[in-house]
Amino acid sequence: EELVEGKRLLRPALTNLKTIYQHEKDWKKSLEVSRRLDLLGEKGEGEDQAHFLCQLAELAIEDGDQAAADKYLGEALEVAPFALRPRLIKAQTFEKRGACEEAIAMFKQIAEQHPSYIGEILRPMAECYGRLQQHGQWSAWLREFYAHKRSLQVMLAIAAELEQSDGVAAAITFLTDELVSSPNLKGIHRLISLRMMQQGEQQSQFLQMLNQLVERMIAKQSAYLCHRCGFTTRTNHWQCPGCRSWGTMLPTDNH
């Protein structure tokens, strides 16, 4: 702080202060320092600022201050217009309020701009469509998205919809056709589970053993990967535990 005040070694001093404030979880000071670095021409500060504002928004939500949270989220989208996290928080807020149409619109923006995160939003999207009793629109959107973006999670969601609407055999046929061209352990696991369900009490010990083996293989897979340092983890972190970068953890194809 003395170096910053005296404007000596200003950029490295601010950079180190920013690191310290993040360790202390002082998001307001982290934001203030990041804005000063931004003025000095430091690259990537907008994305970091968006995350600091999201941290503040989540704290405001915990305190029941939705107005403050909305203000922070609006500022986050100003500094990083295409950022995922503020949109995700806004969509979750809409969902909790019961504003399903607004939530769906926000979820669709996320799916379009951040398709790698589609697995994070499918369940709340399905619940919103369900509350609106728009099951047909939900199925149509899933198929439309899958037509231009082959996603494992969307494939499994379509299979689940087919199982409910047309039965287990239809879901098995769909998954079999898709897995021939794009084999994946989670897809195979779901296919085996559906086949076991179809067989009922007559299911073979071989299928049961195969199902258990695939489950063990899936359990060893990482769900998220930092595209900056390569750190892998089973749970999502907005800040990579390895290199401490913000927004660099992405779902793997297996998630």
C-alpha positions as CSV (number, residue, x, y, z in Angstrom):
1,E,0.0,0.0,0.0
2,E,2.9,2.4,0.7
3,L,4.4,1.6,-2.7
4,V,1.1,2.3,-4.4
5,E,0.7,5.5,-2.4
6,G,4.1,6.7,-3.4
7,K,3.5,5.5,-7.0
8,R,6.7,3.4,-6.9
9,L,6.6,0.1,-8.7
10,L,2.9,0.8,-9.1
11,R,1.9,-2.0,-11.4
12,P,3.6,-4.9,-9.5
13,A,2.5,-3.4,-6.2
14,L,-1.1,-3.3,-7.3
15,T,-0.9,-6.8,-8.8
16,N,0.4,-8.2,-5.4
17,L,-2.3,-6.2,-3.5
18,K,-4.9,-7.7,-5.7
19,T,-3.6,-11.2,-4.9
20,I,-3.6,-10.5,-1.2
21,Y,-7.1,-9.1,-1.2
22,Q,-8.4,-12.2,-3.0
23,H,-6.8,-14.4,-0.4
24,E,-8.6,-12.4,2.3
25,K,-11.8,-12.5,0.3
26,D,-12.1,-8.7,0.4
27,W,-13.9,-8.5,-2.9
28,K,-14.5,-4.7,-2.7
29,K,-10.8,-4.0,-2.4
30,S,-10.0,-6.6,-5.0
31,L,-12.4,-4.8,-7.4
32,E,-10.9,-1.4,-6.6
33,V,-7.4,-2.5,-7.3
34,S,-8.5,-4.3,-10.5
35,R,-10.0,-1.1,-11.7
36,R,-6.8,0.7,-11.1
37,L,-4.9,-1.9,-13.0
38,D,-7.4,-1.6,-15.8
39,L,-6.6,2.1,-16.1
40,L,-2.9,1.2,-16.4
41,G,-3.7,-1.0,-19.4
42,E,-3.5,-4.4,-17.7
43,K,-5.3,-7.0,-19.8
44,G,-8.1,-9.3,-18.6
45,E,-9.2,-7.1,-15.7
46,G,-12.8,-6.9,-17.0
47,E,-13.3,-10.6,-16.5
48,D,-11.8,-10.6,-13.0
49,Q,-13.9,-7.6,-12.1
50,A,-17.1,-9.4,-13.2
51,H,-16.2,-12.3,-10.9
52,F,-15.5,-9.9,-7.9
53,L,-18.9,-8.3,-8.6
54,C,-20.5,-11.8,-8.7
55,Q,-18.9,-12.6,-5.4
56,L,-20.4,-9.5,-3.9
57,A,-23.8,-10.3,-5.5
58,E,-23.8,-13.8,-4.0
59,L,-23.1,-12.3,-0.6
60,A,-25.9,-9.8,-1.0
61,I,-28.3,-12.6,-2.0
62,E,-27.3,-14.5,1.2
63,D,-28.1,-11.4,3.2
64,G,-31.5,-11.1,1.5
65,D,-30.5,-7.8,-0.3
66,Q,-31.7,-8.6,-3.9
67,A,-31.6,-5.0,-5.0
68,A,-27.8,-4.8,-4.2
69,A,-27.3,-8.2,-5.9
70,D,-29.1,-7.0,-9.1
71,K,-26.9,-3.8,-9.0
72,Y,-23.7,-5.9,-8.8
73,L,-24.8,-8.2,-11.5
74,G,-25.7,-5.3,-13.8
75,E,-22.2,-3.9,-13.3
76,A,-20.6,-7.3,-14.0
77,L,-22.3,-7.4,-17.4
78,E,-21.2,-3.9,-18.1
79,V,-17.5,-4.8,-17.6
80,A,-17.8,-8.2,-19.2
81,P,-20.9,-8.2,-21.6
82,F,-20.6,-11.9,-22.5
83,A,-19.7,-13.3,-19.1
84,L,-21.3,-16.5,-18.1
85,R,-21.4,-16.2,-14.3
86,P,-23.6,-13.1,-13.9
87,R,-26.1,-14.5,-16.3
88,L,-26.2,-17.8,-14.5
89,I,-26.8,-16.1,-11.1
90,K,-29.6,-13.9,-12.7
91,A,-31.2,-17.0,-14.2
92,Q,-31.1,-18.8,-10.9
93,T,-32.6,-15.8,-9.2
94,F,-35.4,-15.7,-11.8
95,E,-36.1,-19.4,-11.2
96,K,-36.3,-19.0,-7.4
97,R,-38.7,-16.1,-7.8
98,G,-40.9,-18.3,-10.0
99,A,-40.2,-16.0,-13.1
100,C,-39.8,-19.1,-15.3
101,E,-40.1,-17.3,-18.7
102,E,-37.3,-14.9,-17.7
103,A,-35.2,-17.7,-16.4
104,I,-35.6,-19.7,-19.6
105,A,-34.7,-16.7,-21.7
106,M,-31.5,-16.3,-19.7
107,F,-30.7,-20.0,-19.8
108,K,-31.0,-19.9,-23.6
109,Q,-28.5,-17.0,-23.7
110,I,-26.1,-19.1,-21.7
111,A,-26.6,-22.2,-23.9
112,E,-25.9,-20.1,-27.0
113,Q,-22.9,-18.2,-25.7
114,H,-21.4,-20.8,-23.5
115,P,-22.4,-24.2,-24.9
116,S,-19.8,-26.0,-22.9
117,Y,-21.8,-25.2,-19.7
118,I,-25.0,-26.7,-21.1
119,G,-24.9,-29.5,-18.5
120,E,-25.1,-26.9,-15.7
121,I,-28.5,-25.5,-16.8
122,L,-30.5,-28.4,-18.3
123,R,-32.1,-29.5,-15.0
124,P,-33.4,-26.0,-13.9
125,M,-34.5,-25.3,-17.5
126,A,-36.5,-28.6,-17.5
127,E,-38.1,-27.6,-14.2
128,C,-39.0,-24.2,-15.6
129,Y,-40.6,-25.6,-18.7
130,G,-42.4,-28.2,-16.4
131,R,-43.9,-25.4,-14.2
132,L,-45.1,-23.7,-17.4
133,Q,-46.5,-27.0,-18.6
134,Q,-44.6,-26.6,-21.9
135,H,-43.1,-30.1,-22.2
136,G,-43.5,-30.0,-26.0
137,Q,-41.5,-26.7,-26.3
138,W,-38.8,-28.2,-24.0
139,S,-38.4,-31.3,-26.2
140,A,-38.3,-29.2,-29.3
141,W,-35.6,-26.9,-27.9
142,L,-33.5,-29.9,-26.9
143,R,-33.6,-31.4,-30.4
144,E,-32.9,-28.0,-32.0
145,F,-29.9,-27.4,-29.8
146,Y,-28.6,-31.0,-30.4
147,A,-28.9,-30.5,-34.1
148,H,-26.2,-27.9,-34.2
149,K,-24.3,-28.8,-31.1
150,R,-23.7,-32.5,-30.3
151,S,-23.7,-32.5,-26.6
152,L,-23.6,-35.6,-24.3
153,Q,-25.7,-33.9,-21.7
154,V,-28.4,-32.9,-24.2
155,M,-28.3,-36.4,-25.7
156,L,-29.1,-37.8,-22.3
157,A,-31.8,-35.2,-21.7
158,I,-33.5,-36.2,-25.0
159,A,-33.3,-39.9,-24.1
160,A,-35.0,-39.0,-20.7
161,E,-37.7,-37.2,-22.6
162,L,-38.2,-40.1,-25.0
163,E,-38.4,-42.5,-22.1
164,Q,-41.2,-40.5,-20.5
165,S,-43.2,-39.8,-23.6
166,D,-42.6,-42.9,-25.8
167,G,-41.2,-45.5,-23.4
168,V,-37.9,-47.2,-22.7
169,A,-37.6,-48.9,-26.1
170,A,-37.7,-45.5,-27.9
171,A,-35.0,-44.1,-25.5
172,I,-32.8,-47.2,-26.1
173,T,-33.1,-46.9,-29.9
174,F,-32.2,-43.2,-29.8
175,L,-29.2,-43.8,-27.6
176,T,-28.0,-46.8,-29.6
177,D,-28.0,-44.8,-32.8
178,E,-26.2,-41.8,-31.3
179,L,-23.6,-43.9,-29.4
180,V,-22.6,-45.7,-32.6
181,S,-21.2,-42.4,-34.0
182,S,-20.2,-40.8,-30.7
183,P,-19.4,-43.4,-28.0
184,N,-19.2,-42.1,-24.4
185,L,-19.0,-43.9,-21.1
186,K,-21.9,-42.0,-19.6
187,G,-24.1,-42.6,-22.6
188,I,-23.2,-46.3,-22.5
189,H,-23.9,-46.4,-18.8
190,R,-27.4,-44.9,-19.4
191,L,-28.0,-47.4,-22.2
192,I,-27.1,-50.3,-20.0
193,S,-29.4,-49.0,-17.2
194,L,-32.3,-48.6,-19.7
195,R,-31.7,-52.2,-20.9
196,M,-31.7,-53.5,-17.4
197,M,-34.9,-51.6,-16.7
198,Q,-36.5,-53.1,-19.8
199,Q,-35.5,-56.6,-18.7
200,G,-36.9,-56.1,-15.2
201,E,-36.4,-59.1,-12.9
202,Q,-35.0,-61.1,-15.8
203,Q,-31.9,-58.8,-16.2
204,S,-28.7,-60.8,-16.6
205,Q,-25.8,-60.9,-14.1
206,F,-23.6,-59.9,-17.0
207,L,-25.4,-56.6,-17.5
208,Q,-25.3,-55.9,-13.8
209,M,-21.5,-56.5,-13.7
210,L,-21.0,-54.4,-16.8
211,N,-23.0,-51.6,-15.3
212,Q,-20.9,-51.6,-12.1
213,L,-17.7,-51.6,-14.1
214,V,-18.7,-48.6,-16.2
215,E,-19.8,-46.8,-13.0
216,R,-16.4,-47.3,-11.6
217,M,-14.7,-46.0,-14.7
218,I,-17.0,-42.9,-14.7
219,A,-16.1,-42.2,-11.0
220,K,-12.5,-41.8,-12.0
221,Q,-13.1,-39.2,-14.7
222,S,-12.6,-35.5,-14.0
223,A,-15.6,-33.2,-14.6
224,Y,-13.8,-29.9,-14.9
225,L,-10.5,-28.8,-16.5
226,C,-8.6,-25.5,-16.2
227,H,-7.7,-24.5,-19.8
228,R,-4.9,-22.4,-18.4
229,C,-2.9,-24.7,-16.1
230,G,-4.5,-28.1,-16.7
231,F,-5.8,-28.6,-13.1
232,T,-8.7,-31.1,-13.0
233,T,-11.4,-31.5,-10.4
234,R,-14.8,-33.2,-9.8
235,T,-16.5,-30.0,-8.7
236,N,-16.8,-26.6,-10.4
237,H,-14.7,-23.7,-9.1
238,W,-15.0,-20.2,-10.5
239,Q,-11.4,-19.6,-9.5
240,C,-9.0,-22.4,-10.4
241,P,-7.5,-23.9,-7.2
242,G,-4.3,-24.5,-9.2
243,C,-3.3,-21.3,-10.9
244,R,-5.9,-19.0,-9.1
245,S,-7.2,-17.7,-12.5
246,W,-10.9,-16.7,-12.8
247,G,-13.3,-18.4,-15.2
248,T,-10.8,-20.9,-16.6
249,M,-12.4,-24.1,-15.3
250,L,-14.5,-25.6,-18.0
251,P,-16.6,-28.8,-18.0
252,T,-14.9,-31.7,-19.8
253,D,-16.7,-33.6,-22.5
254,N,-17.4,-36.3,-19.9
255,H,-19.4,-34.0,-17.7
